[in-house]
Amino acid sequence: MKPDAVGADVAESEFERLCEAANVEHDASEMHPAEAETFAELRRKVTKAIRRGSLTVGVDGLATYQAASNARGFAFKRLDASVLIASSGKHQPDDMTKTIHIIAGMTERPASEISRLSIADVKVCGVLAALFLAAE
């Protein structure tokens, strides 16, 4: 296994910046136990991607994910209602299809491009989407 590109402390700090920029509550003591458990899992996955160097947080607090299966990075914009409207208006037989459409809306990339990513890359992007959907 390749060594981490970023230390754990830096990854935690970047995660908190990301949450603050997206208005995501990141103080587990303020959450219900079930929410705190779900949030802890999201936090673990996001900080892991930051430590590996595949996820970066810009000066503006926005995330960019460098997918292993795609040469271009995926810059995530702030979530707005247009992303949710676009994703809910399509016939979606399952949650993964909806997740792909949400990721497409948040990155302003076609859903067809997102659907060609590896499963591992879609999962990381899906975790980011879930984190942003938790915004207050």
Secondary structure, DSSP 8 states (H G I E B T S, - for coil): ----SS-HHHHHHHHHHHHHHTT----GGGS-HHHHHHHHHHHHHHHHHHHHTSEEE-TTS-EEE--TT-SS-EE-----HHHHHHHHTS--SSHHHHHHHHHHHHHT--HHHHTTS-HHHHHHHHHHHHHHHT--
